[in-house]
Amino acid sequence: MRNAANGGALIEGRDGLYEVYPGDPIPGVGRVDAIRRQDGRWVVVTSKGLIVAR
C-alpha cells in the first residue's frame, strides 16, 4: 500500500498501481471491504486478508 486519502487507497501489485475504494475488486486479493487506520498505519481490508502500508 502506497497511500490512503479521501476514502481510497493506492496499492501496488504485480501488474502496477491500483487506486481502490471500498467495494472495488482487486485481482487475486478479493473485494475491498474497508480502508482504515489500524495500529497507527493504513490498512486495506479485503475479503481475503489485509494489505498494510510499509
N, C-alpha and C positions, 0 to 999 in steps of 0.2 A: 504494500500500500504506500503510495507516494504522498497523498494529501487528502484532506477532507474539508469541505466548506459548502455552505448553502444547501445542506441536506444530501449532498452527493459525495462521492469519493473517487479518487484517481488511483487505479491499481495497475500494477504491471504484471503481465502474464507472458507466457512463452511466445505469443503472437503479437506482443506490443502492449501499448497502454489502452486501458478501458476507463471511460467515465461511467460510473454506475450510480444508480439510485435504488431505494427500496422498491422491490417488485421486479427489478431487472434480472434476466437470466445471465449467468456467466458460464461460458462453455467449460465443461468439466468440473465445475465447482457448485453449480446449482443456482437457485434463486436467492437474491439479496433480501433477507428478512429485515435487517436494520443496519444503521450506521450510527455508532455511538462511542462516547469516551468510556474507557474501562481501565482502571488502574493507571490513570494518567496518560494513556495513549489511545489513539483512534483504532476502532475495530469495525470491520465489516462482518456482520453475522450472516452466514449463508445457510441453506438447507443441509449442507454437508460439512459445516465447520466454520472456523473463524479465519479471517485474514487480518493480520495485525501490522501496524506501522513499525518500521525498524528504527 
